[in-house]
Structure formats: C-alpha cells, structure tokens
Amino acid sequence: MKRKRLDRDVGWGLQGFPYYQFRLETDGFSGLAAYIEILSGETFYWHAEKAGDIPTVGEGMKWLQLVPDGKSRLITAMIKPDGRLSVCYIDVIEGVEYDSDGVLAYIDKYLDVVFTPQGDFEVQDRDELDEAYRTGDISKEQFSAAVCEANEISKEILCDIKAASEKLEALHKTVQKMVKNGEVKPLFTKYRKGENQNDRNR
C-alpha cells in the first residue's frame, strides 16, 4: 500500500496554492478536512463518457478533501472556478496519520470510486487490489474491508448522484466561507517556481 500526503506534493503538478487543514463539523459531515486553492498552473483534463472533458487541476480550481469519521475513505471533490463540482475521486484507505510537518497522509488501499455530476461512475483499480492480496501485500481481512468500503460508497453514490454532488458543493461553500472569514488559516502556502511571497504582495 502506498502512503500519500494530502498536500498532493507528488504527481499532480500543483504549483502555487495555500494548503488548509482542519477539523470540519457541519450539517451532514464530521471529520478531517484539507483544502487547496490552486493559484497557478496549467489546466489538465480527464475524459468521461457523459461529462466529456472535465478539469481536474488548474488555476482557479479548488480541492476539498474529506476524511469522514468512522469511514475508511478519502473524498476529493475537485471544484471548478465557478464553484461547481467537476469530479469526485474517492480513495478507499487503510487509515490516516500525520507527517512531522503536520500534514495529513493516508494509506491508499487501491480501490477508487470516481463519479461526475453528469452521471459517470466507476470503481477503479480492482485488479491492483486483487494482485496485492495474491502477493500477500494485504491480508484477507484488509482485502474484504476494502471491498466492503467500496461497495458501501457505491451504494451511497448510486442512490442519488445529483444529491451527492450537491452535498459536496454545499460543503465547499461552507469551507470557502470559513476561509474568507479567517476561521481557518493556511498550514502553509506553496508558491510557483520563481515566485516568492514578496512578489505576490506587490
């Protein structure tokens, strides 16, 4: 199983962004949250059958990452500059822990559930989970727990994709308001290459 940080320091090409991390208690959600406001960088797209080309990262986008209490999942809502959900990517996880600099990290348990507001839905990487079990990287109990969590996520989403999308957009609005009002502060801000904080303050 791979260990990944919620500041997404590897693999996504994020350039300039403040990174927020806090506990979120609001209607419909209790758990840990991380929030990234992407200040700069090229826009990249995934292609989905129903939604078409969907932006996943790029200037003006926001990423709201949620770890609900009592669940083995990391929900990443990729929000477009207009505040609408572009795509939701849900990792089945073994658990979370903190790095020495305070950033949350999660243990990826292979299975992912991906959906768009337009109705695209897919459970990904079952082959990787099967191979991990076959080679002994995970136990039978871990394998079964991953499958059960993915099944639970699928039932929740497929019950009403529109409602699931609207819930994430509403949570994003709540977090945006918290940030605007100064209720949460950035854990740090990363600047794009060649830029520093003084440049941005000019």
C-alpha atoms as an extended CHARMM CRD file, in Angstrom:
* protein
*
       202  EXT
         1         1  MET       CA              0.0000000000        0.0000000000        0.0000000000  PROA      1               0.0000000000
         2         2  LYS       CA              1.2080000000        3.4860000000       -0.8480000000  PROA      2               0.0000000000
         3         3  ARG       CA              1.3670000000        6.3900000000        1.5610000000  PROA      3               0.0000000000
         4         4  LYS       CA              0.3040000000        9.7730000000        0.1530000000  PROA      4               0.0000000000
         5         5  ARG       CA              0.1130000000       13.2770000000        1.5900000000  PROA      5               0.0000000000
         6         6  LEU       CA             -2.9730000000       15.4610000000        1.3930000000  PROA      6               0.0000000000
         7         7  ASP       CA             -0.9380000000       18.4180000000        0.1740000000  PROA      7               0.0000000000
         8         8  ARG       CA             -0.5250000000       16.3300000000       -3.0010000000  PROA      8               0.0000000000
         9         9  ASP       CA              3.1830000000       17.0510000000       -3.2080000000  PROA      9               0.0000000000
        10        10  VAL       CA              3.7780000000       14.3070000000       -5.7970000000  PROA      10              0.0000000000
        11        11  GLY       CA              2.1990000000       13.5620000000       -9.1440000000  PROA      11              0.0000000000
        12        12  TRP       CA             -0.3930000000       16.3030000000       -9.6660000000  PROA      12              0.0000000000
        13        13  GLY       CA              1.7110000000       19.2220000000      -10.8760000000  PROA      13              0.0000000000
        14        14  LEU       CA              0.2350000000       21.6660000000       -8.3910000000  PROA      14              0.0000000000
        15        15  GLN       CA              2.2590000000       24.8960000000       -8.4550000000  PROA      15              0.0000000000
        16        16  GLY       CA              1.0010000000       27.7850000000       -6.3360000000  PROA      16              0.0000000000
        17        17  PHE       CA             -1.5040000000       27.1300000000       -3.5600000000  PROA      17              0.0000000000
        18        18  PRO       CA             -2.3260000000       27.6820000000        0.0980000000  PROA      18              0.0000000000
        19        19  TYR       CA             -2.9530000000       24.4450000000        1.9860000000  PROA      19              0.0000000000
        20        20  TYR       CA             -5.5370000000       24.4040000000        4.7720000000  PROA      20              0.0000000000
        21        21  GLN       CA             -6.0690000000       21.5250000000        7.1790000000  PROA      21              0.0000000000
        22        22  PHE       CA             -8.6660000000       21.4150000000        9.9420000000  PROA      22              0.0000000000
        23        23  ARG       CA            -11.4910000000       19.5280000000       11.5610000000  PROA      23              0.0000000000
        24        24  LEU       CA            -14.8780000000       20.1340000000        9.9590000000  PROA      24              0.0000000000
        25        25  GLU       CA            -18.1060000000       19.8150000000       11.9270000000  PROA      25              0.0000000000
        26        26  THR       CA            -21.1750000000       20.8500000000        9.9930000000  PROA      26              0.0000000000
        27        27  ASP       CA            -24.5480000000       19.5600000000        8.8770000000  PROA      27              0.0000000000
        28        28  GLY       CA            -24.0050000000       16.2480000000        7.1340000000  PROA      28              0.0000000000
        29        29  PHE       CA            -20.2880000000       15.9170000000        7.8250000000  PROA      29              0.0000000000
        30        30  SER       CA            -17.9280000000       15.2890000000       10.7370000000  PROA      30              0.0000000000
        31        31  GLY       CA            -14.2840000000       14.5520000000       10.1780000000  PROA      31              0.0000000000
        32        32  LEU       CA            -10.9350000000       15.8430000000        8.9630000000  PROA      32              0.0000000000
        33        33  ALA       CA            -10.6660000000       18.1970000000        6.0230000000  PROA      33              0.0000000000
        34        34  ALA       CA             -7.9590000000       19.6370000000        3.7900000000  PROA      34              0.0000000000
        35        35  TYR       CA             -8.4700000000       22.4340000000        1.2880000000  PROA      35              0.0000000000
        36        36  ILE       CA             -6.2790000000       23.5450000000       -1.6050000000  PROA      36              0.0000000000
        37        37  GLU       CA             -6.8660000000       26.7540000000       -3.5730000000  PROA      37              0.0000000000
        38        38  ILE       CA             -4.9320000000       26.3910000000       -6.8160000000  PROA      38              0.0000000000
        39        39  LEU       CA             -3.4280000000       29.7760000000       -7.6430000000  PROA      39              0.0000000000
        40        40  SER       CA             -1.4530000000       28.8910000000      -10.7450000000  PROA      40              0.0000000000
        41        41  GLY       CA             -0.6130000000       26.1190000000      -13.1650000000  PROA      41              0.0000000000
        42        42  GLU       CA             -1.8190000000       24.6050000000      -16.4020000000  PROA      42              0.0000000000
        43        43  THR       CA             -5.2900000000       23.0590000000      -16.5320000000  PROA      43              0.0000000000
        44        44  PHE       CA             -5.4170000000       19.3070000000      -17.0670000000  PROA      44              0.0000000000
        45        45  TYR       CA             -8.4600000000       17.2770000000      -18.0170000000  PROA      45              0.0000000000
        46        46  TRP       CA             -9.8430000000       13.7790000000      -17.7050000000  PROA      46              0.0000000000
        47        47  HSD       CA            -12.3110000000       12.4880000000      -20.2500000000  PROA      47              0.0000000000
        48        48  ALA       CA            -15.5850000000       10.9710000000      -19.0820000000  PROA      48              0.0000000000
        49        49  GLU       CA            -18.2700000000        9.4010000000      -21.2420000000  PROA      49              0.0000000000
        50        50  LYS       CA            -21.1310000000       11.6140000000      -20.0340000000  PROA      50              0.0000000000
        51        51  ALA       CA            -19.3570000000       14.7160000000      -18.7520000000  PROA      51              0.0000000000
        52        52  GLY       CA            -16.8270000000       14.9420000000      -21.5980000000  PROA      52              0.0000000000
        53        53  ASP       CA            -13.5400000000       16.6940000000      -20.8090000000  PROA      53              0.0000000000
        54        54  ILE       CA            -13.5130000000       17.5260000000      -17.1080000000  PROA      54              0.0000000000
        55        55  PRO       CA            -10.8870000000       19.7600000000      -15.4540000000  PROA      55              0.0000000000
        56        56  THR       CA             -9.0620000000       18.1780000000      -12.5330000000  PROA      56              0.0000000000
        57        57  VAL       CA             -6.3260000000       20.6900000000      -11.7570000000  PROA      57              0.0000000000
        58        58  GLY       CA             -5.6200000000       24.2230000000      -12.9190000000  PROA      58              0.0000000000
        59        59  GLU       CA             -5.6280000000       27.8800000000      -11.9500000000  PROA      59              0.0000000000
        60        60  GLY       CA             -8.7810000000       28.8690000000      -10.0480000000  PROA      60              0.0000000000
        61        61  MET       CA             -9.7840000000       25.3270000000       -9.1150000000  PROA      61              0.0000000000
        62        62  LYS       CA            -10.2350000000       24.1560000000       -5.5200000000  PROA      62              0.0000000000
        63        63  TRP       CA             -9.7580000000       20.7290000000       -3.9840000000  PROA      63              0.0000000000
        64        64  LEU       CA            -11.8040000000       19.8270000000       -0.9370000000  PROA      64              0.0000000000
        65        65  GLN       CA            -10.5310000000       16.6260000000        0.7020000000  PROA      65              0.0000000000
        66        66  LEU       CA            -12.6150000000       14.9310000000        3.3850000000  PROA      66              0.0000000000
        67        67  VAL       CA            -11.9680000000       12.0170000000        5.7370000000  PROA      67              0.0000000000
        68        68  PRO       CA            -15.3170000000       11.2140000000        7.4170000000  PROA      68              0.0000000000
        69        69  ASP       CA            -15.2810000000        9.9090000000       10.9710000000  PROA      69              0.0000000000
        70        70  GLY       CA            -15.7530000000        6.1470000000       11.1680000000  PROA      70              0.0000000000
        71        71  LYS       CA            -15.1300000000        5.5560000000        7.4640000000  PROA      71              0.0000000000
        72        72  SER       CA            -12.1560000000        4.1980000000        5.5260000000  PROA      72              0.0000000000
        73        73  ARG       CA            -12.2240000000        6.6870000000        2.6800000000  PROA      73              0.0000000000
        74        74  LEU       CA            -10.7530000000        9.9550000000        1.4490000000  PROA      74              0.0000000000
        75        75  ILE       CA            -13.1630000000       12.0500000000       -0.6030000000  PROA      75              0.0000000000
        76        76  THR       CA            -11.5820000000       14.5270000000       -3.0090000000  PROA      76              0.0000000000
        77        77  ALA       CA            -14.0290000000       16.9750000000       -4.5710000000  PROA      77              0.0000000000
        78        78  MET       CA            -12.3860000000       18.7920000000       -7.4800000000  PROA      78              0.0000000000
        79        79  ILE       CA            -14.2480000000       22.0810000000       -7.7700000000  PROA      79              0.0000000000
        80        80  LYS       CA            -14.2790000000       24.2990000000      -10.8560000000  PROA      80              0.0000000000
        81        81  PRO       CA            -13.6640000000       28.0710000000      -10.5850000000  PROA      81              0.0000000000
        82        82  ASP       CA            -17.4280000000       28.6600000000      -10.7590000000  PROA      82              0.0000000000
        83        83  GLY       CA            -17.9750000000       26.5790000000       -7.6140000000  PROA      83              0.0000000000
        84        84  ARG       CA            -19.4840000000       23.5830000000       -9.3670000000  PROA      84              0.0000000000
        85        85  LEU       CA            -18.2190000000       20.0530000000       -8.8420000000  PROA      85              0.0000000000
        86        86  SER       CA            -16.0790000000       18.8270000000      -11.7310000000  PROA      86              0.0000000000
        87        87  VAL       CA            -15.4020000000       15.3020000000      -10.4990000000  PROA      87              0.0000000000
        88        88  CYS       CA            -15.2460000000       13.4390000000       -7.2100000000  PROA      88              0.0000000000
        89        89  TYR       CA            -12.4900000000       10.9040000000       -6.5740000000  PROA      89              0.0000000000
        90        90  ILE       CA            -12.8640000000        8.6760000000       -3.5070000000  PROA      90              0.0000000000
        91        91  ASP       CA             -9.9080000000        6.6210000000       -2.2860000000  PROA      91              0.0000000000
        92        92  VAL       CA            -10.5210000000        3.5750000000       -0.1180000000  PROA      92              0.0000000000
        93        93  ILE       CA             -7.9070000000        3.9030000000        2.6100000000  PROA      93              0.0000000000
        94        94  GLU       CA             -6.3490000000        1.9200000000        5.4390000000  PROA      94              0.0000000000
        95        95  GLY       CA             -6.0980000000        4.9960000000        7.6500000000  PROA      95              0.0000000000
        96        96  VAL       CA             -4.5400000000        8.4260000000        8.1180000000  PROA      96              0.0000000000
        97        97  GLU       CA             -1.5420000000        9.7290000000       10.0480000000  PROA      97              0.0000000000
        98        98  TYR       CA              0.4410000000       12.9470000000       10.3900000000  PROA      98              0.0000000000
        99        99  ASP       CA              3.8470000000       13.7460000000        8.9590000000  PROA      99              0.0000000000
       100       100  SER       CA              6.4230000000       15.5890000000       11.0670000000  PROA      100             0.0000000000
       101       101  ASP       CA              5.3860000000       18.9050000000        9.4750000000  PROA      101             0.0000000000
       102       102  GLY       CA              1.7590000000       18.3440000000       10.4790000000  PROA      102             0.0000000000
       103       103  VAL       CA              0.4270000000       17.4100000000        7.0430000000  PROA      103             0.0000000000
       104       104  LEU       CA             -2.0720000000       14.5640000000        6.9230000000  PROA      104             0.0000000000
       105       105  ALA       CA             -1.1180000000       11.4550000000        4.9900000000  PROA      105             0.0000000000
       106       106  TYR       CA             -3.2440000000        8.4630000000        4.0630000000  PROA      106             0.0000000000
       107       107  ILE       CA             -2.5400000000        4.8310000000        3.3150000000  PROA      107             0.0000000000
       108       108  ASP       CA             -4.0400000000        4.0720000000       -0.0870000000  PROA      108             0.0000000000
       109       109  LYS       CA             -5.8910000000        0.7650000000       -0.2500000000  PROA      109             0.0000000000
       110       110  TYR       CA             -6.0030000000        0.5100000000       -4.0370000000  PROA      110             0.0000000000
       111       111  LEU       CA             -9.7330000000        0.8020000000       -4.7770000000  PROA      111             0.0000000000
       112       112  ASP       CA            -11.0980000000        4.1430000000       -6.0010000000  PROA      112             0.0000000000
       113       113  VAL       CA            -14.6410000000        5.2780000000       -6.7190000000  PROA      113             0.0000000000
       114       114  VAL       CA            -14.9910000000        8.1010000000       -9.2520000000  PROA      114             0.0000000000
       115       115  PHE       CA            -18.1210000000        9.9770000000      -10.2970000000  PROA      115             0.0000000000
       116       116  THR       CA            -19.2350000000       13.1610000000      -12.0330000000  PROA      116             0.0000000000
       117       117  PRO       CA            -22.4400000000       15.1850000000      -11.5180000000  PROA      117             0.0000000000
       118       118  GLN       CA            -23.4470000000       14.2090000000      -15.0640000000  PROA      118             0.0000000000
       119       119  GLY       CA            -23.7540000000       10.5470000000      -14.0290000000  PROA      119             0.0000000000
       120       120  ASP       CA            -20.3790000000        8.9860000000      -14.8370000000  PROA      120             0.0000000000
       121       121  PHE       CA            -19.4950000000        6.3180000000      -12.2600000000  PROA      121             0.0000000000
       122       122  GLU       CA            -16.6420000000        3.8390000000      -11.9960000000  PROA      122             0.0000000000
       123       123  VAL       CA            -14.8900000000        1.6760000000       -9.4230000000  PROA      123             0.0000000000
       124       124  GLN       CA            -11.2100000000        1.6460000000      -10.3760000000  PROA      124             0.0000000000
       125       125  ASP       CA             -8.1410000000       -0.5000000000       -9.6590000000  PROA      125             0.0000000000
       126       126  ARG       CA             -9.8180000000       -3.7090000000       -8.5640000000  PROA      126             0.0000000000
       127       127  ASP       CA             -7.0320000000       -5.5300000000      -10.4130000000  PROA      127             0.0000000000
       128       128  GLU       CA             -4.4420000000       -3.8230000000       -8.1810000000  PROA      128             0.0000000000
       129       129  LEU       CA             -6.3380000000       -4.8680000000       -5.0560000000  PROA      129             0.0000000000
       130       130  ASP       CA             -6.5790000000       -8.4610000000       -6.2800000000  PROA      130             0.0000000000
       131       131  GLU       CA             -2.8550000000       -8.5220000000       -7.0660000000  PROA      131             0.0000000000
       132       132  ALA       CA             -1.9740000000       -7.0940000000       -3.6430000000  PROA      132             0.0000000000
       133       133  TYR       CA             -3.9630000000       -9.8540000000       -1.9850000000  PROA      133             0.0000000000
       134       134  ARG       CA             -2.4640000000      -12.5200000000       -4.2340000000  PROA      134             0.0000000000
       135       135  THR       CA              1.0860000000      -11.4320000000       -3.4380000000  PROA      135             0.0000000000
       136       136  GLY       CA              0.4540000000      -11.0500000000        0.2750000000  PROA      136             0.0000000000
       137       137  ASP       CA              0.7970000000       -7.2630000000        0.3880000000  PROA      137             0.0000000000
       138       138  ILE       CA             -2.5450000000       -7.1630000000        2.1890000000  PROA      138             0.0000000000
       139       139  SER       CA             -4.3350000000       -9.7280000000        4.3390000000  PROA      139             0.0000000000
       140       140  LYS       CA             -7.6810000000      -11.3730000000        3.6860000000  PROA      140             0.0000000000
       141       141  GLU       CA             -9.2260000000       -9.0860000000        6.2910000000  PROA      141             0.0000000000
       142       142  GLN       CA             -7.7910000000       -5.9810000000        4.6300000000  PROA      142             0.0000000000
       143       143  PHE       CA             -8.9600000000       -7.1920000000        1.2260000000  PROA      143             0.0000000000
       144       144  SER       CA            -12.5040000000       -7.8330000000        2.4710000000  PROA      144             0.0000000000
       145       145  ALA       CA            -12.6320000000       -4.4930000000        4.2850000000  PROA      145             0.0000000000
       146       146  ALA       CA            -11.5910000000       -2.6460000000        1.1060000000  PROA      146             0.0000000000
       147       147  VAL       CA            -14.2580000000       -4.3770000000       -0.9770000000  PROA      147             0.0000000000
       148       148  CYS       CA            -16.9320000000       -3.6670000000        1.6490000000  PROA      148             0.0000000000
       149       149  GLU       CA            -15.9800000000        0.0150000000        1.8520000000  PROA      149             0.0000000000
       150       150  ALA       CA            -16.0680000000        0.3950000000       -1.9460000000  PROA      150             0.0000000000
       151       151  ASN       CA            -19.4620000000       -1.3230000000       -2.0620000000  PROA      151             0.0000000000
       152       152  GLU       CA            -20.8060000000        0.9940000000        0.6370000000  PROA      152             0.0000000000
       153       153  ILE       CA            -19.5210000000        4.0670000000       -1.2000000000  PROA      153             0.0000000000
       154       154  SER       CA            -21.0410000000        2.8250000000       -4.4670000000  PROA      154             0.0000000000
       155       155  LYS       CA            -24.4650000000        2.3000000000       -2.8940000000  PROA      155             0.0000000000
       156       156  GLU       CA            -24.4240000000        5.7540000000       -1.3430000000  PROA      156             0.0000000000
       157       157  ILE       CA            -23.4480000000        7.4770000000       -4.5950000000  PROA      157             0.0000000000
       158       158  LEU       CA            -25.6040000000        5.4720000000       -6.9900000000  PROA      158             0.0000000000
       159       159  CYS       CA            -28.6290000000        6.0470000000       -4.7880000000  PROA      159             0.0000000000
       160       160  ASP       CA            -28.5930000000        9.6910000000       -5.9430000000  PROA      160             0.0000000000
       161       161  ILE       CA            -25.5560000000       11.0790000000       -7.7880000000  PROA      161             0.0000000000
       162       162  LYS       CA            -27.1770000000       14.5230000000       -8.0710000000  PROA      162             0.0000000000
       163       163  ALA       CA            -27.7040000000       14.7270000000       -4.3120000000  PROA      163             0.0000000000
       164       164  ALA       CA            -24.1570000000       13.5260000000       -3.6270000000  PROA      164             0.0000000000
       165       165  SER       CA            -22.7900000000       16.2200000000       -5.9540000000  PROA      165             0.0000000000
       166       166  GLU       CA            -24.9160000000       18.9540000000       -4.3980000000  PROA      166             0.0000000000
       167       167  LYS       CA            -23.8130000000       17.9290000000       -0.9090000000  PROA      167             0.0000000000
       168       168  LEU       CA            -20.1550000000       18.3350000000       -1.8640000000  PROA      168             0.0000000000
       169       169  GLU       CA            -20.8330000000       21.7210000000       -3.4670000000  PROA      169             0.0000000000
       170       170  ALA       CA            -22.6140000000       22.8350000000       -0.2890000000  PROA      170             0.0000000000
       171       171  LEU       CA            -19.7270000000       21.6550000000        1.8850000000  PROA      171             0.0000000000
       172       172  HSD       CA            -17.3540000000       23.5460000000       -0.3800000000  PROA      172             0.0000000000
       173       173  LYS       CA            -19.3550000000       26.7490000000        0.0730000000  PROA      173             0.0000000000
       174       174  THR       CA            -19.1660000000       26.2630000000        3.8430000000  PROA      174             0.0000000000
       175       175  VAL       CA            -15.3990000000       25.8320000000        3.7170000000  PROA      175             0.0000000000
       176       176  GLN       CA            -14.9930000000       28.8200000000        1.3700000000  PROA      176             0.0000000000
       177       177  LYS       CA            -16.8770000000       30.9530000000        3.8770000000  PROA      177             0.0000000000
       178       178  MET       CA            -14.6960000000       29.6860000000        6.7260000000  PROA      178             0.0000000000
       179       179  VAL       CA            -11.5690000000       30.5910000000        4.7810000000  PROA      179             0.0000000000
       180       180  LYS       CA            -12.9020000000       34.0230000000        3.8180000000  PROA      180             0.0000000000
       181       181  ASN       CA            -13.8460000000       34.7950000000        7.4290000000  PROA      181             0.0000000000
       182       182  GLY       CA            -10.4490000000       33.6790000000        8.7100000000  PROA      182             0.0000000000
       183       183  GLU       CA            -11.9000000000       30.7970000000       10.7220000000  PROA      183             0.0000000000
       184       184  VAL       CA             -9.1900000000       28.5500000000        9.2890000000  PROA      184             0.0000000000
       185       185  LYS       CA             -5.6560000000       29.5890000000        8.3810000000  PROA      185             0.0000000000
       186       186  PRO       CA             -3.2890000000       28.0410000000        5.8310000000  PROA      186             0.0000000000
       187       187  LEU       CA             -0.9220000000       25.4790000000        7.2550000000  PROA      187             0.0000000000
       188       188  PHE       CA              1.4730000000       26.7670000000        4.5770000000  PROA      188             0.0000000000
       189       189  THR       CA              1.4690000000       28.3660000000        1.1460000000  PROA      189             0.0000000000
       190       190  LYS       CA              3.4280000000       26.9620000000       -1.7630000000  PROA      190             0.0000000000
       191       191  TYR       CA              4.4960000000       29.4010000000       -4.4600000000  PROA      191             0.0000000000
       192       192  ARG       CA              5.0730000000       28.5820000000       -8.0820000000  PROA      192             0.0000000000
       193       193  LYS       CA              8.6440000000       28.2760000000       -9.3060000000  PROA      193             0.0000000000
       194       194  GLY       CA             10.4470000000       31.6140000000       -9.4450000000  PROA      194             0.0000000000
       195       195  GLU       CA              7.8970000000       33.3850000000       -7.2500000000  PROA      195             0.0000000000
       196       196  ASN       CA              8.0170000000       34.2630000000       -3.5780000000  PROA      196             0.0000000000
       197       197  GLN       CA              5.6600000000       35.8000000000       -1.0530000000  PROA      197             0.0000000000
       198       198  ASN       CA              7.0350000000       39.3230000000       -1.5900000000  PROA      198             0.0000000000
       199       199  ASP       CA              6.2530000000       39.0210000000       -5.3080000000  PROA      199             0.0000000000
       200       200  ARG       CA              2.6270000000       38.2670000000       -4.5360000000  PROA      200             0.0000000000
       201       201  ASN       CA              2.3460000000       41.1490000000       -2.0840000000  PROA      201             0.0000000000
       202       202  ARG       CA              3.4880000000       43.7820000000       -4.5800000000  PROA      202             0.0000000000
